Amino acid sequence: MINNIIARFCIASCIICCFACEEQKEEYPDIRIGKETPVDKLSLNKQTEKRLIVSGGNGKYLVNVENSQIASAQISMDTLKVKGLMEGETFATVLSHDKCVRLKINVTFPELGISHSVVQLRPKDISKFVSISGGGERVTLQENDPADVMDIKWDGSNGMLEIFPKYEGEAEVIAISEDGQEKKTIHVKVRPEGELTVPGWYTTRESSYYVILNNKMVIKRKGVGTWIVDSARPYGGQIITYNGSSMKIASIVNPIQGDSIDLNILRYSSDKNNRLLKEGTYRFYVEEVRVSEVMLRGKGVKFLLPYER
């Protein structure tokens, strides 16, 4: 009888102790990544490292990265170090006692950057270099040069773009990041030195404007056209003791700046071996409309001509 009482007392004591231990079991706070504001997502570039403060749990931490090819993570005391290794997305899990938290890691391409957004050159100038950085290891270039005013050379190994000017005009080079998410535009402007004030026909292939057909006389006849003549003789051409050069251009009516128009060369005779243009119709860009003249820009040449309203 006494033995039964003692046995029951022992069992009761064990039960009471178990409940007491359960009540005394320590509860640890949830793990938090971030010193002031909880962080559950992290973005960084390849070969860059970020550090975050970790709190909660029992103060002893372990960390594991789901895809160790994309990122690595280490934890020392309360500091989590995350390093980007390859572009992509993965997760890091931080554990402490019976608590855990997940951190989403996104390794992105470095921001695409260019050293110059506008490049101004003169024809036959030395080349100009533009540095292109970021955007991944395989940045691509898109050339928008309908008038063929430049040549370019791209060295992706050092991120250097070299631009060679040819003649007057405007073009663009668009740099595109490896993932296609970023684009940067380089505006290229090629223009000879000086201003045109005298009507005539000029080349834009030199560092300064150079007259092609000596414009000693420019005659406009309404409804008929315009003559450019290299002498004071109104029609140039074959004249007993003089071989002249002249060009007849059909009338230009109501040009609009920014548009393109057809320039019709009705006749061209020259005493020089100069056949940049011949009789026919050519497409020209209307660069400027003045009070009585219009500036037309073509491939390597430019005209300043009178027009009709």
Contacts in CASP RR format, 6 or more apart in sequence:
PFRMAT RR
TARGET T0000
AUTHOR 0000-0000-0000
METHOD contacts of the structure
MODEL  1
MINNIIARFCIASCIICCFACEEQKEEYPDIRIGKETPVDKLSLNKQTEK
RLIVSGGNGKYLVNVENSQIASAQISMDTLKVKGLMEGETFATVLSHDKC
VRLKINVTFPELGISHSVVQLRPKDISKFVSISGGGERVTLQENDPADVM
DIKWDGSNGMLEIFPKYEGEAEVIAISEDGQEKKTIHVKVRPEGELTVPG
WYTTRESSYYVILNNKMVIKRKGVGTWIVDSARPYGGQIITYNGSSMKIA
SIVNPIQGDSIDLNILRYSSDKNNRLLKEGTYRFYVEEVRVSEVMLRGKG
VKFLLPYER
28 56 0 8 1.000
28 57 0 8 1.000
28 58 0 8 1.000
28 96 0 8 1.000
28 97 0 8 1.000
28 98 0 8 1.000
28 99 0 8 1.000
29 55 0 8 1.000
29 56 0 8 1.000
29 57 0 8 1.000
29 99 0 8 1.000
30 56 0 8 1.000
30 57 0 8 1.000
30 99 0 8 1.000
30 101 0 8 1.000
31 54 0 8 1.000
31 55 0 8 1.000
31 56 0 8 1.000
31 57 0 8 1.000
31 61 0 8 1.000
31 94 0 8 1.000
31 95 0 8 1.000
31 96 0 8 1.000
31 99 0 8 1.000
31 100 0 8 1.000
31 101 0 8 1.000
32 38 0 8 1.000
32 54 0 8 1.000
32 55 0 8 1.000
32 56 0 8 1.000
32 101 0 8 1.000
33 39 0 8 1.000
33 40 0 8 1.000
33 52 0 8 1.000
33 53 0 8 1.000
33 54 0 8 1.000
33 80 0 8 1.000
33 94 0 8 1.000
33 101 0 8 1.000
33 103 0 8 1.000
34 52 0 8 1.000
34 53 0 8 1.000
34 54 0 8 1.000
34 55 0 8 1.000
35 52 0 8 1.000
35 53 0 8 1.000
39 52 0 8 1.000
39 103 0 8 1.000
40 101 0 8 1.000
40 102 0 8 1.000
40 103 0 8 1.000
40 104 0 8 1.000
41 103 0 8 1.000
41 104 0 8 1.000
41 106 0 8 1.000
42 50 0 8 1.000
42 52 0 8 1.000
42 82 0 8 1.000
42 103 0 8 1.000
42 104 0 8 1.000
42 105 0 8 1.000
42 106 0 8 1.000
43 106 0 8 1.000
43 107 0 8 1.000
43 108 0 8 1.000
44 50 0 8 1.000
44 71 0 8 1.000
44 82 0 8 1.000
44 83 0 8 1.000
44 84 0 8 1.000
44 105 0 8 1.000
44 106 0 8 1.000
44 107 0 8 1.000
44 108 0 8 1.000
45 84 0 8 1.000
45 107 0 8 1.000
45 108 0 8 1.000
45 109 0 8 1.000
45 110 0 8 1.000
46 84 0 8 1.000
46 85 0 8 1.000
46 86 0 8 1.000
46 87 0 8 1.000
46 107 0 8 1.000
46 109 0 8 1.000
46 110 0 8 1.000
46 136 0 8 1.000
47 83 0 8 1.000
47 84 0 8 1.000
47 85 0 8 1.000
48 83 0 8 1.000
48 84 0 8 1.000
49 81 0 8 1.000
49 82 0 8 1.000
49 83 0 8 1.000
49 84 0 8 1.000
50 81 0 8 1.000
50 82 0 8 1.000
51 79 0 8 1.000
51 80 0 8 1.000
51 81 0 8 1.000
51 82 0 8 1.000
52 79 0 8 1.000
52 80 0 8 1.000
52 82 0 8 1.000
53 78 0 8 1.000
53 79 0 8 1.000
53 80 0 8 1.000
54 61 0 8 1.000
54 75 0 8 1.000
54 78 0 8 1.000
54 79 0 8 1.000
54 80 0 8 1.000
54 94 0 8 1.000
55 78 0 8 1.000
56 96 0 8 1.000
56 99 0 8 1.000
57 96 0 8 1.000
57 97 0 8 1.000
57 99 0 8 1.000
58 96 0 8 1.000
58 97 0 8 1.000
59 78 0 8 1.000
59 96 0 8 1.000
60 96 0 8 1.000
60 97 0 8 1.000
61 75 0 8 1.000
61 78 0 8 1.000
61 80 0 8 1.000
61 94 0 8 1.000
61 95 0 8 1.000
61 96 0 8 1.000
62 75 0 8 1.000
62 94 0 8 1.000
62 95 0 8 1.000
62 96 0 8 1.000
63 73 0 8 1.000
63 74 0 8 1.000
63 75 0 8 1.000
63 80 0 8 1.000
63 92 0 8 1.000
63 93 0 8 1.000
63 94 0 8 1.000
63 95 0 8 1.000
64 73 0 8 1.000
64 92 0 8 1.000
64 93 0 8 1.000
64 95 0 8 1.000
65 71 0 8 1.000
65 72 0 8 1.000
65 73 0 8 1.000
65 90 0 8 1.000
65 91 0 8 1.000
65 92 0 8 1.000
65 105 0 8 1.000
66 90 0 8 1.000
66 91 0 8 1.000
66 92 0 8 1.000
66 93 0 8 1.000
67 90 0 8 1.000
68 85 0 8 1.000
69 85 0 8 1.000
69 86 0 8 1.000
70 84 0 8 1.000
70 85 0 8 1.000
70 86 0 8 1.000
70 87 0 8 1.000
70 88 0 8 1.000
70 89 0 8 1.000
70 90 0 8 1.000
70 105 0 8 1.000
70 107 0 8 1.000
71 82 0 8 1.000
71 83 0 8 1.000
71 84 0 8 1.000
71 85 0 8 1.000
71 90 0 8 1.000
71 92 0 8 1.000
71 105 0 8 1.000
71 107 0 8 1.000
72 82 0 8 1.000
72 83 0 8 1.000
72 84 0 8 1.000
72 85 0 8 1.000
73 80 0 8 1.000
73 81 0 8 1.000
73 82 0 8 1.000
73 83 0 8 1.000
73 92 0 8 1.000
73 105 0 8 1.000
74 80 0 8 1.000
74 81 0 8 1.000
75 81 0 8 1.000
75 94 0 8 1.000
80 92 0 8 1.000
80 94 0 8 1.000
80 103 0 8 1.000
82 92 0 8 1.000
82 103 0 8 1.000
82 105 0 8 1.000
84 105 0 8 1.000
84 107 0 8 1.000
85 107 0 8 1.000
86 107 0 8 1.000
87 107 0 8 1.000
87 108 0 8 1.000
87 109 0 8 1.000
87 136 0 8 1.000
87 178 0 8 1.000
87 179 0 8 1.000
88 106 0 8 1.000
88 107 0 8 1.000
88 108 0 8 1.000
89 104 0 8 1.000
89 105 0 8 1.000
89 106 0 8 1.000
89 107 0 8 1.000
90 105 0 8 1.000
90 107 0 8 1.000
91 102 0 8 1.000
91 103 0 8 1.000
91 104 0 8 1.000
91 105 0 8 1.000
92 102 0 8 1.000
92 103 0 8 1.000
92 105 0 8 1.000
93 100 0 8 1.000
93 101 0 8 1.000
93 102 0 8 1.000
93 103 0 8 1.000
94 100 0 8 1.000
94 101 0 8 1.000
94 102 0 8 1.000
94 103 0 8 1.000
109 134 0 8 1.000
109 135 0 8 1.000
109 136 0 8 1.000
109 177 0 8 1.000
109 178 0 8 1.000
109 179 0 8 1.000
109 181 0 8 1.000
109 182 0 8 1.000
110 133 0 8 1.000
110 134 0 8 1.000
110 135 0 8 1.000
110 136 0 8 1.000
111 134 0 8 1.000
111 135 0 8 1.000
111 182 0 8 1.000
112 132 0 8 1.000
112 133 0 8 1.000
112 134 0 8 1.000
112 135 0 8 1.000
112 139 0 8 1.000
112 175 0 8 1.000
112 177 0 8 1.000
112 182 0 8 1.000
112 183 0 8 1.000
112 184 0 8 1.000
113 132 0 8 1.000
113 133 0 8 1.000
113 134 0 8 1.000
113 135 0 8 1.000
113 175 0 8 1.000
113 184 0 8 1.000
114 130 0 8 1.000
114 131 0 8 1.000
114 132 0 8 1.000
114 133 0 8 1.000
114 175 0 8 1.000
114 184 0 8 1.000
114 186 0 8 1.000
115 130 0 8 1.000
115 131 0 8 1.000
115 132 0 8 1.000
116 128 0 8 1.000
116 130 0 8 1.000
116 186 0 8 1.000
117 184 0 8 1.000
117 185 0 8 1.000
117 186 0 8 1.000
117 187 0 8 1.000
118 186 0 8 1.000
118 187 0 8 1.000
118 189 0 8 1.000
119 128 0 8 1.000
119 130 0 8 1.000
119 163 0 8 1.000
119 186 0 8 1.000
119 187 0 8 1.000
119 188 0 8 1.000
119 189 0 8 1.000
120 189 0 8 1.000
120 190 0 8 1.000
120 191 0 8 1.000
121 128 0 8 1.000
121 150 0 8 1.000
121 163 0 8 1.000
121 165 0 8 1.000
121 188 0 8 1.000
121 189 0 8 1.000
121 190 0 8 1.000
121 191 0 8 1.000
122 165 0 8 1.000
122 190 0 8 1.000
122 191 0 8 1.000
122 192 0 8 1.000
122 193 0 8 1.000
122 207 0 8 1.000
122 208 0 8 1.000
123 165 0 8 1.000
123 166 0 8 1.000
123 167 0 8 1.000
123 168 0 8 1.000
123 190 0 8 1.000
123 192 0 8 1.000
123 204 0 8 1.000
123 205 0 8 1.000
123 206 0 8 1.000
123 207 0 8 1.000
124 165 0 8 1.000
124 205 0 8 1.000
124 206 0 8 1.000
124 207 0 8 1.000
125 165 0 8 1.000
125 207 0 8 1.000
127 153 0 8 1.000
127 162 0 8 1.000
127 163 0 8 1.000
127 164 0 8 1.000
127 165 0 8 1.000
128 162 0 8 1.000
128 163 0 8 1.000
128 165 0 8 1.000
129 160 0 8 1.000
129 161 0 8 1.000
129 162 0 8 1.000
129 163 0 8 1.000
130 160 0 8 1.000
130 161 0 8 1.000
130 163 0 8 1.000
130 173 0 8 1.000
130 186 0 8 1.000
131 159 0 8 1.000
131 160 0 8 1.000
131 161 0 8 1.000
132 139 0 8 1.000
132 159 0 8 1.000
132 160 0 8 1.000
132 161 0 8 1.000
132 175 0 8 1.000
132 184 0 8 1.000
133 159 0 8 1.000
134 177 0 8 1.000
135 177 0 8 1.000
135 178 0 8 1.000
135 179 0 8 1.000
135 182 0 8 1.000
136 177 0 8 1.000
136 178 0 8 1.000
136 179 0 8 1.000
137 178 0 8 1.000
138 178 0 8 1.000
139 156 0 8 1.000
139 159 0 8 1.000
139 175 0 8 1.000
139 176 0 8 1.000
139 177 0 8 1.000
139 178 0 8 1.000
140 175 0 8 1.000
140 176 0 8 1.000
140 178 0 8 1.000
141 152 0 8 1.000
141 154 0 8 1.000
141 161 0 8 1.000
141 173 0 8 1.000
141 174 0 8 1.000
141 175 0 8 1.000
141 176 0 8 1.000
142 173 0 8 1.000
142 174 0 8 1.000
142 176 0 8 1.000
143 152 0 8 1.000
143 171 0 8 1.000
143 172 0 8 1.000
143 173 0 8 1.000
143 174 0 8 1.000
144 171 0 8 1.000
144 172 0 8 1.000
144 173 0 8 1.000
144 174 0 8 1.000
145 171 0 8 1.000
145 172 0 8 1.000
145 188 0 8 1.000
146 171 0 8 1.000
147 169 0 8 1.000
147 170 0 8 1.000
147 171 0 8 1.000
147 285 0 8 1.000
147 298 0 8 1.000
147 299 0 8 1.000
148 166 0 8 1.000
148 299 0 8 1.000
149 165 0 8 1.000
149 166 0 8 1.000
149 167 0 8 1.000
149 168 0 8 1.000
149 169 0 8 1.000
149 170 0 8 1.000
149 171 0 8 1.000
149 188 0 8 1.000
149 190 0 8 1.000
150 163 0 8 1.000
150 164 0 8 1.000
150 165 0 8 1.000
150 166 0 8 1.000
150 171 0 8 1.000
150 188 0 8 1.000
150 190 0 8 1.000
151 163 0 8 1.000
151 164 0 8 1.000
151 166 0 8 1.000
152 161 0 8 1.000
152 162 0 8 1.000
152 163 0 8 1.000
152 164 0 8 1.000
152 173 0 8 1.000
153 161 0 8 1.000
153 162 0 8 1.000
153 164 0 8 1.000
154 160 0 8 1.000
154 161 0 8 1.000
154 162 0 8 1.000
155 161 0 8 1.000
155 162 0 8 1.000
161 173 0 8 1.000
161 175 0 8 1.000
161 186 0 8 1.000
163 173 0 8 1.000
163 188 0 8 1.000
165 188 0 8 1.000
165 190 0 8 1.000
166 190 0 8 1.000
166 205 0 8 1.000
166 300 0 8 1.000
167 190 0 8 1.000
167 203 0 8 1.000
167 204 0 8 1.000
167 205 0 8 1.000
167 299 0 8 1.000
167 300 0 8 1.000
168 190 0 8 1.000
168 191 0 8 1.000
168 192 0 8 1.000
168 204 0 8 1.000
168 297 0 8 1.000
168 300 0 8 1.000
168 302 0 8 1.000
169 189 0 8 1.000
169 190 0 8 1.000
169 191 0 8 1.000
169 204 0 8 1.000
169 297 0 8 1.000
170 187 0 8 1.000
170 188 0 8 1.000
170 189 0 8 1.000
170 190 0 8 1.000
171 188 0 8 1.000
171 190 0 8 1.000
172 185 0 8 1.000
172 186 0 8 1.000
172 187 0 8 1.000
172 188 0 8 1.000
173 185 0 8 1.000
173 186 0 8 1.000
173 188 0 8 1.000
174 183 0 8 1.000
174 184 0 8 1.000
174 185 0 8 1.000
174 186 0 8 1.000
175 183 0 8 1.000
175 184 0 8 1.000
175 185 0 8 1.000
175 186 0 8 1.000
176 182 0 8 1.000
176 183 0 8 1.000
177 183 0 8 1.000
191 204 0 8 1.000
192 204 0 8 1.000
192 206 0 8 1.000
192 207 0 8 1.000
192 208 0 8 1.000
192 209 0 8 1.000
193 207 0 8 1.000
193 208 0 8 1.000
193 209 0 8 1.000
194 208 0 8 1.000
194 209 0 8 1.000
196 202 0 8 1.000
196 209 0 8 1.000
196 295 0 8 1.000
196 302 0 8 1.000
196 304 0 8 1.000
197 304 0 8 1.000
198 215 0 8 1.000
198 304 0 8 1.000
199 215 0 8 1.000
199 218 0 8 1.000
199 226 0 8 1.000
199 228 0 8 1.000
199 293 0 8 1.000
199 304 0 8 1.000
199 305 0 8 1.000
199 306 0 8 1.000
200 211 0 8 1.000
200 213 0 8 1.000
200 215 0 8 1.000
200 218 0 8 1.000
200 228 0 8 1.000
200 303 0 8 1.000
200 304 0 8 1.000
200 305 0 8 1.000
201 211 0 8 1.000
201 212 0 8 1.000
201 213 0 8 1.000
201 215 0 8 1.000
201 228 0 8 1.000
201 247 0 8 1.000
201 301 0 8 1.000
201 302 0 8 1.000
201 303 0 8 1.000
202 209 0 8 1.000
202 210 0 8 1.000
202 211 0 8 1.000
202 212 0 8 1.000
202 301 0 8 1.000
202 302 0 8 1.000
202 303 0 8 1.000
202 304 0 8 1.000
203 209 0 8 1.000
203 210 0 8 1.000
203 211 0 8 1.000
203 212 0 8 1.000
203 276 0 8 1.000
203 300 0 8 1.000
203 301 0 8 1.000
203 302 0 8 1.000
204 297 0 8 1.000
204 298 0 8 1.000
204 300 0 8 1.000
204 301 0 8 1.000
204 302 0 8 1.000
205 300 0 8 1.000
209 302 0 8 1.000
212 274 0 8 1.000
212 276 0 8 1.000
212 301 0 8 1.000
213 228 0 8 1.000
213 230 0 8 1.000
213 245 0 8 1.000
213 246 0 8 1.000
213 247 0 8 1.000
213 270 0 8 1.000
213 274 0 8 1.000
214 230 0 8 1.000
214 231 0 8 1.000
214 245 0 8 1.000
215 228 0 8 1.000
215 229 0 8 1.000
215 230 0 8 1.000
216 229 0 8 1.000
216 230 0 8 1.000
216 231 0 8 1.000
216 232 0 8 1.000
217 227 0 8 1.000
217 228 0 8 1.000
217 229 0 8 1.000
217 231 0 8 1.000
217 232 0 8 1.000
217 233 0 8 1.000
217 234 0 8 1.000
218 226 0 8 1.000
218 227 0 8 1.000
218 228 0 8 1.000
218 229 0 8 1.000
218 305 0 8 1.000
218 306 0 8 1.000
219 226 0 8 1.000
219 227 0 8 1.000
219 229 0 8 1.000
219 234 0 8 1.000
220 226 0 8 1.000
220 227 0 8 1.000
220 306 0 8 1.000
222 251 0 8 1.000
222 308 0 8 1.000
223 251 0 8 1.000
223 308 0 8 1.000
224 251 0 8 1.000
225 248 0 8 1.000
225 249 0 8 1.000
225 250 0 8 1.000
225 251 0 8 1.000
225 266 0 8 1.000
226 248 0 8 1.000
226 249 0 8 1.000
226 251 0 8 1.000
226 252 0 8 1.000
226 305 0 8 1.000
226 306 0 8 1.000
227 234 0 8 1.000
227 235 0 8 1.000
227 246 0 8 1.000
227 247 0 8 1.000
227 248 0 8 1.000
227 249 0 8 1.000
228 246 0 8 1.000
228 247 0 8 1.000
228 249 0 8 1.000
229 235 0 8 1.000
229 236 0 8 1.000
229 244 0 8 1.000
229 245 0 8 1.000
229 246 0 8 1.000
230 236 0 8 1.000
230 244 0 8 1.000
230 245 0 8 1.000
230 246 0 8 1.000
231 242 0 8 1.000
231 244 0 8 1.000
233 239 0 8 1.000
233 242 0 8 1.000
233 244 0 8 1.000
235 246 0 8 1.000
236 242 0 8 1.000
236 244 0 8 1.000
236 245 0 8 1.000
236 246 0 8 1.000
236 269 0 8 1.000
237 243 0 8 1.000
237 244 0 8 1.000
237 245 0 8 1.000
237 246 0 8 1.000
237 269 0 8 1.000
238 244 0 8 1.000
243 271 0 8 1.000
244 269 0 8 1.000
244 270 0 8 1.000
244 271 0 8 1.000
245 269 0 8 1.000
245 270 0 8 1.000
245 271 0 8 1.000
245 272 0 8 1.000
246 267 0 8 1.000
246 268 0 8 1.000
246 269 0 8 1.000
247 265 0 8 1.000
247 267 0 8 1.000
247 268 0 8 1.000
247 269 0 8 1.000
248 265 0 8 1.000
248 266 0 8 1.000
248 267 0 8 1.000
248 268 0 8 1.000
249 263 0 8 1.000
249 264 0 8 1.000
249 265 0 8 1.000
249 266 0 8 1.000
249 303 0 8 1.000
249 305 0 8 1.000
250 263 0 8 1.000
250 264 0 8 1.000
250 265 0 8 1.000
250 266 0 8 1.000
251 307 0 8 1.000
251 308 0 8 1.000
252 261 0 8 1.000
252 263 0 8 1.000
252 294 0 8 1.000
252 305 0 8 1.000
252 306 0 8 1.000
252 307 0 8 1.000
252 308 0 8 1.000
253 307 0 8 1.000
253 308 0 8 1.000
253 309 0 8 1.000
254 307 0 8 1.000
254 308 0 8 1.000
254 309 0 8 1.000
255 261 0 8 1.000
255 286 0 8 1.000
255 289 0 8 1.000
255 294 0 8 1.000
255 296 0 8 1.000
255 307 0 8 1.000
256 286 0 8 1.000
256 289 0 8 1.000
257 286 0 8 1.000
257 287 0 8 1.000
257 288 0 8 1.000
257 289 0 8 1.000
258 285 0 8 1.000
258 286 0 8 1.000
258 287 0 8 1.000
259 285 0 8 1.000
259 286 0 8 1.000
260 283 0 8 1.000
260 284 0 8 1.000
260 285 0 8 1.000
260 286 0 8 1.000
261 283 0 8 1.000
261 284 0 8 1.000
261 286 0 8 1.000
261 296 0 8 1.000
262 281 0 8 1.000
262 282 0 8 1.000
262 283 0 8 1.000
262 284 0 8 1.000
263 281 0 8 1.000
263 282 0 8 1.000
263 283 0 8 1.000
263 284 0 8 1.000
263 296 0 8 1.000
263 303 0 8 1.000
264 280 0 8 1.000
264 281 0 8 1.000
265 277 0 8 1.000
265 278 0 8 1.000
265 279 0 8 1.000
265 280 0 8 1.000
265 281 0 8 1.000
265 282 0 8 1.000
266 279 0 8 1.000
267 279 0 8 1.000
268 277 0 8 1.000
268 278 0 8 1.000
268 279 0 8 1.000
276 300 0 8 1.000
276 301 0 8 1.000
277 301 0 8 1.000
282 298 0 8 1.000
283 298 0 8 1.000
284 296 0 8 1.000
284 297 0 8 1.000
284 298 0 8 1.000
284 303 0 8 1.000
285 296 0 8 1.000
285 297 0 8 1.000
285 298 0 8 1.000
286 294 0 8 1.000
286 295 0 8 1.000
286 296 0 8 1.000
287 295 0 8 1.000
287 296 0 8 1.000
287 297 0 8 1.000
287 302 0 8 1.000
288 294 0 8 1.000
288 295 0 8 1.000
289 295 0 8 1.000
289 307 0 8 1.000
292 306 0 8 1.000
292 307 0 8 1.000
293 304 0 8 1.000
293 305 0 8 1.000
293 306 0 8 1.000
293 307 0 8 1.000
294 304 0 8 1.000
294 305 0 8 1.000
294 306 0 8 1.000
294 307 0 8 1.000
295 302 0 8 1.000
295 303 0 8 1.000
295 304 0 8 1.000
296 302 0 8 1.000
296 303 0 8 1.000
296 304 0 8 1.000
296 305 0 8 1.000
END
